[in-house]
Amino acid sequence: MILVVLKNQVSHISLFLDFDTKQTCFYITDFFYLNFKLGNCVDSVAVVQHKLVHSLKGGKMPPILYYLPPSPPCRCILLLGKMLDINFDLKVLNIMEGEHMKPDFVSMNPQHCIPTIKDETLILWESRAILSYLVAMYGKDDALYPADIKTRALVDSRVQFDLGTLYARFSDYFMPTIFMGAPLEESKKSKLNEALYWLECMLKGKTWLAAEHFTIADLTCGVTVSQIEAFEFDLRNYPKTRDWLQRFKDELEPYGYQEINQSGADVLAEMFKAKLLK
Ligand SMILES: N[C@@H](CCC(=O)N[C@@H](CS)C(=O)NCC(=O)O)C(=O)O
């Protein structure tokens, strides 16, 4: 067994690499979370370890995900990443501080929105397109985005319903208050209720939105409805939606639901409440 010790100059961190097994077999550090510099990016010890092992194995680097934790479309990607065991190279982009308008990011994504991923030469934004790409590229099977033409058509229909109707109406109703302190508008509330009624109809006699099992349609719509619930919007008229939302939470519990989705939903809910009280 050959061991190579990589030492960091500024601390006592060392990585021991076993060239026979191509595994990092041991590392010592004074401070586990201490960051140090590798090339041009600041990475944690765990990330550096992952990158070194990955490059020794000759595998591709994991996709880079530009994101902000509370953003609902970013939460979808993080949850799917956990389901597919994708070890994203995470780059927080604080849109509240204008980081998404910096030239480096805008030259990559002129629409300057998150989530955005970079997977080797592919740069992709629009969360729902990212979801289907990641399942196709990293899924062990097609369950989350079924290849069967008619099932896929239903998944696409629900995913596009979320983009163009459910999330759009949710955003139209709540976001002006959250970001500009504008008063809530009754006409926009009715539009959101109409979309929720349509979702309720889609769930009639069904466990999941588009297939016999959980798909990316449930993921994207579920994140939207969980945010609506966190804003304490009245969901009493939608019993099938509430039952499905509970199944959605249970399904994602092993993949960090609380930490990834609920905590982000709560952060936005706090921002919303703070604006309502003003
Ligand atoms: N349809 C897009 C929406 C993305 C989006 O609106 N992202 C927000 C954060 S939640 C953003 O990046 N806002 C900054 C900007 O668009 O300039 C998706 O689902 O990815």
Ligand as a Chemical Component Dictionary entry (heavy atoms), coordinates in Angstrom:
data_LIG
# 
_chem_comp.id                   LIG 
_chem_comp.type                 NON-POLYMER 
_chem_comp.pdbx_formal_charge   0 
_chem_comp.three_letter_code    LIG 
# 
loop_
_chem_comp_atom.comp_id 
_chem_comp_atom.atom_id 
_chem_comp_atom.alt_atom_id 
_chem_comp_atom.type_symbol 
_chem_comp_atom.charge 
_chem_comp_atom.model_Cartn_x 
_chem_comp_atom.model_Cartn_y 
_chem_comp_atom.model_Cartn_z 
_chem_comp_atom.pdbx_ordinal 
LIG N1  N1  N 0 -38.709 29.354 -13.319 1  
LIG C1  C1  C 0 -37.459 29.476 -12.617 2  
LIG C2  C2  C 0 -37.573 30.523 -11.547 3  
LIG C3  C3  C 0 -36.249 30.824 -10.913 4  
LIG C4  C4  C 0 -36.325 32.013 -9.991  5  
LIG O1  O1  O 0 -37.247 32.823 -10.061 6  
LIG N2  N2  N 0 -35.339 32.133 -9.144  7  
LIG C5  C5  C 0 -35.245 33.278 -8.283  8  
LIG C6  C6  C 0 -34.925 32.835 -6.871  9  
LIG S1  S1  S 0 -36.260 31.872 -6.204  10 
LIG C7  C7  C 0 -34.112 34.162 -8.786  11 
LIG O2  O2  O 0 -33.116 33.659 -9.234  12 
LIG N3  N3  N 0 -34.303 35.488 -8.731  13 
LIG C8  C8  C 0 -33.290 36.404 -9.158  14 
LIG C9  C9  C 0 -33.448 36.789 -10.610 15 
LIG O3  O3  O 0 -34.258 36.160 -11.316 16 
LIG O4  O4  O 0 -32.771 37.712 -11.028 17 
LIG C10 C10 C 0 -37.061 28.119 -12.012 18 
LIG O5  O5  O 0 -37.954 27.382 -11.622 19 
LIG O6  O6  O 0 -35.871 27.822 -11.935 20 
# 
loop_
_chem_comp_bond.comp_id 
_chem_comp_bond.atom_id_1 
_chem_comp_bond.atom_id_2 
_chem_comp_bond.value_order 
_chem_comp_bond.pdbx_ordinal 
LIG N1  C1  SING 1  
LIG C1  C2  SING 2  
LIG C1  C10 SING 3  
LIG C2  C3  SING 4  
LIG C3  C4  SING 5  
LIG C4  O1  DOUB 6  
LIG C4  N2  SING 7  
LIG N2  C5  SING 8  
LIG C5  C6  SING 9  
LIG C5  C7  SING 10 
LIG C6  S1  SING 11 
LIG C7  O2  DOUB 12 
LIG C7  N3  SING 13 
LIG N3  C8  SING 14 
LIG C8  C9  SING 15 
LIG C9  O3  DOUB 16 
LIG C9  O4  SING 17 
LIG C10 O5  DOUB 18 
LIG C10 O6  SING 19 
# 
